[in-house]
Amino acid sequence: MILMKKSLAPFALLTAMLSPLQAQGAKPNIVVFLVDDMGWSDLGCYGSELKTPNLDALAKGGLRFSQFYNGARCCPTRASLLTGLYAHQAGVGHMTEEARDENGNVRPGYAGHLNDTSVTLAEVLGSAGYFTAMTGKWHVGQNHGVKPEDRGFQRTLTAAAGGFYFPDSKNTRIFYNGKDVGNRGEPLPKDYYTSDLWPEFGLKFIDEALAEKKPFFLYNAFNAP
């Protein structure tokens, strides 16, 4: 029960923010980008010499964090972002491999997947009437049976984990709304990037939300900067 209370606490503020908007009939659309292998100092808006004009424009018109906590590895970072918890509280203290104690019991903080006591952004927003969608890299426990469709996402185009590389791209599996679409059987073209695929389907999901006249939450998790 204590864990459950802790799990719900990070979303109390979000719920409080959405409540007056629900009363007014106005709910903001939300798009979240998570990018692998990129640090905050790689963006122009944080002083990098790299040119990131589009992201800089988003930052200029929005809110920039000066303090934020995340993990050094991708799985814990994803778990924290999706749940508002420390990664260990969500069950993903390391990667998606579980860790056991000397008695063979799974260590709760290292279960390798989002646990049942955590609540995701998609679950909260879906209950508030949002159209929830995800594209990109899931990597918080599909190997344990924890899928984005089971954690609040209504539309998905995802990879369970890992990256996409030209030599083994024919073996890469992609899931569309939870169904394995299989592999291609042949390598992808050399000018093909998942950085194009994920937003392409993200826009399609947004079109679905607009057609249904619902506010939307899109979580776009890129494999690379």
Residue, then its C-alpha position, 0 to 999 in steps of 0.5 A: m500500500i505504501l508503494m502504491k501511494k508513492s506511485l500515485a503521488p507524482f501524478a497528483l500535480l498533473t491531475a490537479m493541473l488537468s482538472p480545471l482544464q477538464a472543467q473548462g472543456a480545454k485540454p492541451n495536446i501533449v507531445v513528448f520526445l525521448v532521445d537515446d544517446m544525447g545529453w542536455s548539453d548537446l542542444g543549442c539552447y543549452g550552449s552546444e556548438l551543435k546546430t539544433p534550430n528546431l529544438d531551440a525554437l521549441a525551447k524558446g517557446g516553452l519551458r526549459f528545465s534547469q534541474f532534472y533527474n535521470g539515469a545513465r542508462c536508457c531503461p531506467t530513464r524511460a521508467s522514470l519519465l513514464t512513471g514520475l518515479y525513481a527508476h528503482q521504485a518503478g522496478v527498472g533500476h538497471m536494464t530489462e534483465e532481472a536481478r535476484d538475491e541470494n535466495g533466488n528472489v527477484r529484487p524489487g528494484y531490479a525486476g527489469h520491467l515496469n511493476d504493477t504499483s507504478v502508474t504511467l503518464a498514458e494511463v493517467l491521461g487516458s483516464a482523463g479522456y486523452f487519445t494516447a499513442m507511442t512510437g519508437k523504443w519501448h525498452v521497459g520490459q516487453n521481454h517480461g510481457v509488459k507491453p505499451e498497450d497494457r500500460g495505457f497506450q491506445r495506438t503504438l508502433t514500437a520496437a521492444a528494445g535495442g537499436f536498428y543497424f543495417p547488417d541485422s535490420k532484416n531481423t528487427r521486429i516491429f510491433y504495430n498496436g501490439k501485433d508483431v508485424g514480422n521482419r522484412g526478410e531483407p535489409l533496409p535501404k542504407d538511406y532509411y532511418t527509424s528517426d523518419l519512421w517514428p514521427e511519420f506514424g506519430l503524425k498518423f496517430i495525431d490525425e486519428a486523434l483529431a478525427e476523433k476530436k480528442p486531445f492527444f498525448l504522443y510519446n515519441a522515443f527515438n533510437a538516436p539523436 
